[in-house]
Amino acid sequence: MLSSDLVRPRVKRRGGLVVVDMLDVSDRHWLRTAQEMIRLFGAKLGKAYSDWETALDEYEGERMDYIVVRGLAKVMEDAATFEPIPYPVLPADARERLFALGPAFGAPDLFNPRTRADAVKAVARELRTSMKAVEGALYADRVTAYTLREVGQLWTPETLLARYNLELARGVLYDASEMRVELHDHYKDFWRYMKLFKLMFEAAPLAEGGYSVRLDGPISPFVNATRRYGRQFAAFLPALFLCERWRMAAQIVASRNDAPAVYALDNSAALQTHFKGSGPFDSLLEKTFADEFEEKFGGARSEWTLTREDEVVLIGDTVFIPDFALTNKADGRRALVELVGFWHPDYLRRKVAKVRAANMRNLVLLVRESVNLAPEKLADVPGEVIYFPNKPVLRDVIRAVEACAL
């Protein structure tokens, strides 16, 4: 991600709002700049990072837009792979042995008879290697000596400019005390990435549908390890763009002398995510269940509408998102359906713990017999439990839904 010095020159404050000066991804000047930098970076494949730094300095030259140039470079660097050159000698070991010999110069004198070459030769003899290996290893663990092995993704001018704009938006959040989000879909992806980045949150359902989520920002008084949490908090932002209907407002405090300002985004923003969504189904079992329901009970003839992961059950600092919901078309009663078809013990333990903590009377739990989850382990779970050998019998599911729907 971009460092603060590459973000703040592109951020302005207008009244109580934070505005980011994004690049126009269709602007010919920026497209040409991005294309030139992509070529320049690709030409350094297999060469040292220091070579790339030199080339970048030369390209930057007298340009007044050097902040953007450096930002585009940082975006490409973050996606690339730089690796140290392997040497038979550990760099730290070579430095320790060489420096222990004391000062050495290119040519001997009365007070310093040992030359640098003599010192390197002595260390090479100690390590039973060549002088060239010692010289090469001395600073091989420094980033400037690393070699560009992979450029990462296949950049185009358009994708590079789009990612740069996204990184600017992320960078604003380094100074956030909190973020408030309203979302109405793709709940699973949203909470999956919140869990991945270990963010602290509070959530509540909205009266009109969807959920309101408040996330503690990196400068919140409740956050320790501010730098690490700040990177995680900013890194989370692309998860919002997996959702179709949402809006976000973050409280930004750039310095102690500034009053808080609001940075707002919603689903109309032109920013693009590079995060992967979870897809329509997690397993073939879920897809088969949905397809069979649509075939046998779908359409106008059905009393029930089947939807996928449209309700979030809040459980302390975590959530439970059932696989399906069945809603009665006539009276609006709902039942939630969760399939348990994966056998791994840790998965089963966490699944049962969440189901028990949810304590939902209108939950139908469909359990594959082969997962080795004995009925007595679910005896205290409210709602309905149905075991099945290969796939659930839909008529049994509908009966259970009728019995527990609220």
C-alpha positions in Angstrom: 0.0 0.0 0.0 1.0 3.6 -0.4 2.9 5.3 2.4 1.4 8.5 3.9 3.8 10.8 2.1 2.5 9.5 -1.2 -1.2 9.9 -0.1 -1.5 13.2 1.7 -0.5 15.5 -1.2 -3.5 14.0 -3.1 -6.0 14.5 -0.2 -7.8 17.8 0.4 -10.3 19.0 2.9 -13.4 20.9 1.9 -15.4 22.0 4.9 -16.1 18.9 6.9 -15.4 16.5 4.0 -12.3 14.7 2.8 -11.8 14.7 -0.9 -9.2 12.6 -2.7 -7.7 13.8 -6.0 -8.1 10.6 -8.0 -6.5 10.2 -11.5 -8.8 10.3 -14.5 -8.1 6.8 -15.9 -9.1 7.9 -19.4 -6.7 10.9 -19.4 -4.1 10.5 -22.2 -1.3 12.0 -20.1 -1.8 9.5 -17.3 -2.3 6.6 -19.6 1.0 7.4 -21.4 2.8 7.8 -18.1 1.4 4.4 -16.8 2.4 2.7 -20.1 6.0 4.1 -19.9 6.4 3.0 -16.3 5.0 -0.5 -16.9 7.6 -0.9 -19.7 10.4 0.5 -17.5 9.6 -1.8 -14.7 9.3 -4.9 -16.9 12.7 -4.1 -18.4 14.2 -4.5 -14.9 13.1 -8.2 -14.6 16.1 -10.2 -13.3 18.0 -7.1 -12.2 18.6 -5.5 -8.8 16.2 -3.3 -7.0 18.9 -0.6 -7.1 18.8 -0.6 -10.9 15.0 0.0 -10.8 15.5 2.9 -8.3 18.1 4.5 -10.6 15.9 4.1 -13.7 12.9 5.5 -11.8 14.9 8.6 -10.6 16.0 9.2 -14.2 12.5 8.8 -15.5 11.1 11.2 -12.8 13.7 13.8 -13.7 12.2 17.3 -13.4 8.6 16.2 -13.5 6.3 18.2 -11.2 4.0 15.1 -10.8 6.7 13.1 -9.1 4.3 12.1 -6.3 2.1 10.3 -8.8 5.1 8.7 -10.5 6.4 7.4 -7.2 2.9 6.2 -6.2 2.5 4.2 -9.5 5.9 2.7 -8.9 5.0 1.7 -5.4 1.8 0.0 -6.6 3.9 -2.1 -9.0 6.5 -2.9 -6.4 3.9 -4.1 -4.0 2.6 -6.6 -6.5 6.0 -7.8 -7.6 8.4 -10.3 -6.1 11.9 -9.3 -5.1 14.2 -12.0 -3.8 17.7 -11.9 -2.4 20.5 -13.5 -4.4 21.5 -16.7 -2.7 25.1 -16.9 -1.5 27.0 -19.6 0.3 27.7 -17.1 3.1 25.2 -15.5 5.4 25.4 -11.7 5.0 25.2 -11.0 8.7 28.0 -13.5 9.4 30.2 -12.1 6.7 29.8 -8.5 8.0 30.4 -9.6 11.6 33.7 -11.3 10.8 34.9 -8.5 8.5 34.1 -5.7 10.9 35.7 -7.5 13.7 39.0 -7.1 11.9 38.9 -3.4 12.5 39.3 -0.5 10.0 40.8 -1.2 6.6 41.6 1.0 3.6 42.2 0.6 -0.1 45.9 1.1 0.4 48.1 0.4 3.4 49.8 3.0 5.5 52.0 3.2 8.6 49.1 2.9 11.0 46.8 0.7 9.0 48.9 -2.0 7.2 45.9 -4.2 6.5 44.1 -3.4 3.3 40.4 -4.0 2.7 41.3 -6.8 0.2 43.5 -8.4 3.0 40.5 -8.4 5.3 38.1 -9.9 2.8 40.7 -12.5 1.9 41.0 -13.4 5.6 37.3 -13.8 6.1 37.0 -15.9 2.9 39.7 -18.2 4.2 37.8 -18.5 7.5 34.6 -19.4 5.8 36.3 -21.6 3.2 34.8 -19.7 0.3 35.9 -17.2 -2.3 36.6 -13.4 -1.9 33.9 -12.8 -4.5 31.3 -14.7 -2.5 32.2 -12.7 0.6 32.0 -9.4 -1.3 28.6 -10.4 -2.8 27.2 -11.5 0.4 28.1 -8.5 2.5 24.9 -6.5 1.7 22.9 -9.1 -0.1 20.2 -9.0 2.6 19.5 -5.3 1.8 16.4 -4.6 -0.3 18.5 -2.6 -2.8 20.4 -5.8 -3.7 17.3 -7.9 -4.2 16.5 -9.1 -7.7 13.2 -8.5 -9.4 11.9 -12.1 -10.0 8.3 -11.5 -11.0 6.4 -8.3 -11.9 3.2 -9.7 -10.4 0.0 -9.2 -12.3 0.0 -8.3 -16.0 -0.5 -4.6 -15.8 -2.2 -2.4 -18.4 -2.3 1.4 -18.1 -5.9 1.2 -17.1 -5.5 -1.4 -14.4 -2.5 0.4 -13.0 -4.3 3.7 -12.7 -7.3 2.1 -11.2 -5.2 0.3 -8.6 -3.4 3.6 -7.8 -6.8 5.3 -7.2 -7.8 2.5 -4.9 -4.6 2.7 -3.0 -5.2 6.5 -2.5 -8.6 5.7 -1.0 -7.0 3.1 1.3 -4.4 5.5 2.4 -6.9 8.0 3.7 -8.0 5.4 6.2 -4.7 5.4 8.0 -6.0 8.4 9.9 -9.5 7.1 10.6 -11.0 6.9 14.1 -13.9 4.8 12.9 -15.8 3.7 9.9 -19.6 3.2 9.6 -20.9 1.0 6.9 -24.5 0.3 5.7 -24.7 -2.7 3.5 -27.5 -4.7 2.0 -26.0 -7.7 0.2 -22.9 -9.9 0.0 -22.8 -10.2 3.7 -20.6 -13.3 3.7 -17.8 -11.6 1.7 -18.0 -8.5 3.9 -17.6 -10.5 7.2 -15.1 -12.9 5.7 -12.7 -10.1 4.9 -13.4 -8.4 8.3 -12.4 -11.6 10.0 -9.3 -12.0 7.7 -8.0 -8.6 8.6 -9.0 -9.0 12.3 -11.0 -5.8 12.6 -13.0 -4.8 15.6 -16.7 -4.1 14.9 -20.2 -3.6 16.2 -23.2 -4.4 14.1 -27.0 -4.1 14.2 -29.8 -4.8 11.7 -31.4 -1.8 9.9 -35.2 -1.3 10.1 -35.4 -1.1 6.3 -33.2 -4.2 5.8 -29.5 -4.7 5.7 -27.0 -4.0 8.5 -25.2 -1.1 10.0 -21.6 -1.9 11.0 -19.2 0.3 13.0 -15.5 -0.5 12.7 -12.9 0.9 15.1 -10.2 2.7 13.1 -6.5 2.8 13.7 -6.6 5.9 15.8 -9.5 4.8 17.9 -8.7 4.9 21.7 -9.7 1.2 21.8 -6.9 0.1 19.4 -3.4 -1.1 20.3 -0.6 -1.7 17.8 -1.9 1.2 15.8 0.5 0.8 12.8 -0.3 -2.9 12.2 -4.0 -2.4 12.7 -4.0 0.7 10.5 -2.6 -1.3 7.6 -5.2 -4.1 8.1 -8.0 -1.5 8.4 -6.9 0.2 5.1 -6.4 -3.1 3.4 -10.0 -4.1 4.1 -11.5 -1.3 1.9 -11.7 -3.3 -1.4 -14.1 -5.8 0.3 -16.8 -3.1 0.2 -16.6 -3.1 -3.6 -17.7 -6.7 -3.7 -21.1 -5.5 -2.4 -23.7 -4.1 -4.8 -25.5 -1.7 -2.4 -23.6 0.0 0.4 -22.3 3.3 1.7 -19.5 4.1 4.0 -18.5 7.1 6.1 -15.1 7.3 7.9 -14.1 9.8 10.5 -10.7 11.2 9.6 -8.4 13.0 12.0 -5.3 14.1 10.0 -3.6 15.7 13.0 -4.3 16.7 16.6 -5.1 20.2 15.6 -7.7 19.3 13.0 -11.3 18.7 13.7 -12.6 15.3 12.4 -13.7 15.3 8.8 -15.7 12.7 6.9 -14.5 10.5 4.0 -17.6 9.0 2.3 -17.9 6.4 -0.4 -20.8 4.3 -1.7 -21.6 1.8 -4.4 -21.5 4.5 -7.1 -17.8 5.0 -6.7 -15.6 4.3 -9.7 -13.1 2.4 -7.7 -12.4 -1.3 -8.5 -11.7 -4.2 -6.2 -9.1 -6.9 -6.8 -10.5 -9.1 -4.0 -12.2 -12.3 -5.0 -15.9 -12.9 -4.1 -17.0 -16.2 -2.7 -19.2 -17.2 -5.6 -22.9 -18.2 -5.6 -22.3 -21.5 -3.6 -19.7 -22.9 -1.3 -20.3 -26.5 -2.3 -22.0 -28.8 -4.7 -24.4 -29.9 -2.0 -25.6 -26.3 -1.6 -26.0 -25.8 -5.4 -27.9 -29.1 -5.7 -30.2 -28.1 -2.9 -31.0 -24.8 -4.5 -31.5 -26.2 -8.0 -33.7 -29.0 -6.8 -35.8 -26.6 -4.7 -36.3 -24.3 -7.7 -37.2 -27.2 -9.9 -39.8 -28.7 -7.5 -41.0 -25.8 -5.4 -39.9 -22.7 -7.3 -42.0 -20.3 -9.3 -45.5 -19.0 -8.7 -46.8 -22.4 -7.4 -44.6 -22.3 -4.3 -45.6 -20.9 -0.9 -42.0 -20.2 -0.1 -39.2 -18.1 -1.6 -35.7 -19.4 -1.3 -32.8 -16.9 -0.9 -29.1 -17.3 -0.4 -27.3 -16.0 2.7 -29.5 -13.0 3.1 -29.5 -12.8 6.9 -26.7 -12.2 9.4 -27.0 -13.6 13.0 -24.9 -11.4 15.3 -23.1 -13.4 18.0 -20.9 -11.3 20.1 -17.7 -10.6 18.2 -18.6 -13.0 15.3 -21.5 -13.7 13.0 -23.4 -16.7 11.8 -24.7 -16.5 8.2 -27.0 -19.4 7.4 -26.8 -20.9 3.9 -30.4 -20.2 2.9 -33.6 -18.5 4.0 -37.2 -19.6 3.2 -39.8 -16.8 3.3 -43.5 -17.5 3.2 -45.1 -15.4 0.4 -48.4 -15.0 2.2 -47.5 -14.0 5.8 -43.7 -13.3 5.7 -42.7 -16.0 8.1 -39.1 -17.0 7.7 -37.0 -20.0 8.5 -33.2 -20.3 8.0 -31.5 -23.4 6.6 -28.0 -24.5 7.3 -26.4 -27.5 5.6 -23.7 -29.5 7.4 -21.9 -31.7 4.9 -18.2 -31.2 5.7 -16.7 -33.8 8.0 -13.6 -32.0 9.4 -13.7 -32.1 13.2 -12.6 -28.5 13.7 -15.3 -27.4 11.2 -17.9 -29.3 13.0 -16.9 -28.0 16.4 -17.1 -24.4 15.2 -20.3 -25.0 13.3 -22.1 -26.5 16.3 -20.8 -23.8 18.6 -22.2 -21.1 16.3 -25.5 -22.9 15.9 -25.8 -23.3 19.7 -24.8 -19.7 20.3 -27.3 -18.4 17.7 -30.1 -20.1 19.7 -32.6 -19.8 16.9 -36.0 -21.5 17.0 -36.5 -20.9 13.3 -33.3 -22.7 12.1 -33.5 -25.9 10.2 -30.2 -27.8 10.4 -29.6 -30.3 7.6 -26.9 -32.8 8.6 -25.3 -35.4 6.3 -25.2 -38.7 8.1 -21.5 -39.4 7.1 -20.1 -36.4 9.0 -20.2 -38.3 12.3 -22.2 -35.7 14.2 -24.3 -37.7 16.7 -27.9 -36.5 17.4 -27.1 -36.1 21.1 -24.6 -33.4 20.3 -27.5 -31.4 18.8 -30.1 -32.2 21.5 -30.0 -28.7 23.0 -30.1 -26.9 19.7 -33.5 -25.2 19.1 -35.2 -25.5 15.8 -35.4 -28.5 13.6 -32.6 -31.1 12.8 -32.9 -33.4 9.8 -30.3 -36.1 9.0 -29.9 -37.2 5.4 -27.8 -39.9 3.7 -26.9 -38.3 0.3 -29.1 -35.2 -0.2 -31.9 -33.7 1.8 -35.5 -34.7 1.0 -37.2 -31.5 0.2 -40.6 -32.5 1.4 -39.1 -33.2 4.9 -37.4 -29.8 4.7 -40.6 -28.0 3.9 -42.4 -29.7 6.8 -39.7 -28.7 9.2 -39.8 -25.1 7.8 -43.6 -25.0 8.3 -43.1 -26.2 11.9 -40.5 -23.6 13.0 -40.9 -20.5 10.7 -41.4 -17.3 12.6 
